[in-house]
Amino acid sequence: MSRGGTNVCEQTCTSTSGCPNLADECAPLDGGASSCAQVACGPTLDGGAFYSACGAGTCVPYYQADGTQTGLCMAAGNADGGADGGAACGASRGSGPLCPVGTFCYPGSSSNACLPLCDYTAATFGFDAGGPGCGTGQTCVILAENISFGACAETCGGSKGTSCPAGLSCQMWNELTNQSACLP
């Protein structure tokens, strides 16, 4: 397929609901067909802020190879069909209700849960990238490499699993710092 004169390998679609990746929307290709493509957002692209609403989701920051950040619009649910914070959710389109703006569907071993987004760079390295922090008793859990955002989860420790709410268990998420959090 051709997009802007460049050949690309992308999943074809007729609507955004046919794109399982939450960072993709159905966009027209050169020549009339459509494919699932990432939608950029953020301060340098559309004037919006990271961690705020964009299109039909939340603008989340990713690191570029040159050290800068760019945003991708991650799909979110709405009040009439999305998952509530802490509720079971779909980590991809079609796998369950989407989390509301400002939250992330954290995939667990037995279930998924919507957790509030946080600024992982601020929580870990001390410089403010403009994102939200976590509440008292919570930690900002990194979600993957090359991303600037994390998810807030209740801190736990000691006797593993004894201090977590129902449906969550105390899990080591950072072996380097020996940090544990209540995760699905």
RAHU-V244600 format. One line per field, one symbol per residue. psi: psi as a letter, one per 40 degrees, with the letter a starting at -180 (. if undefined). burial: # if it has 9 or more other ideal C-beta (glycine too) atoms within 8 Angstrom, else .. Layout:
psi: ???
burial: ???
This chain:
psi: ihhfehhihihiieideehdheeiihiiihediiihiihiiidedeeiiieiihbfahhiiiiideeiiiihhhiiiideeiiiheiiiheiheeiiiiiheihhhhideiiihiiiigdddddeeiheeiiaiiheiihhidiieieiahhihiiabgheeeiiheiihhhegddefhiihi.
burial: ###......#..#..#.##.#######.#....####.####..#..#.###.#..#######.....#########....##.#.#.###.#..#####.#####.#...############.....#.####...######...##########...#..##...####.##....######
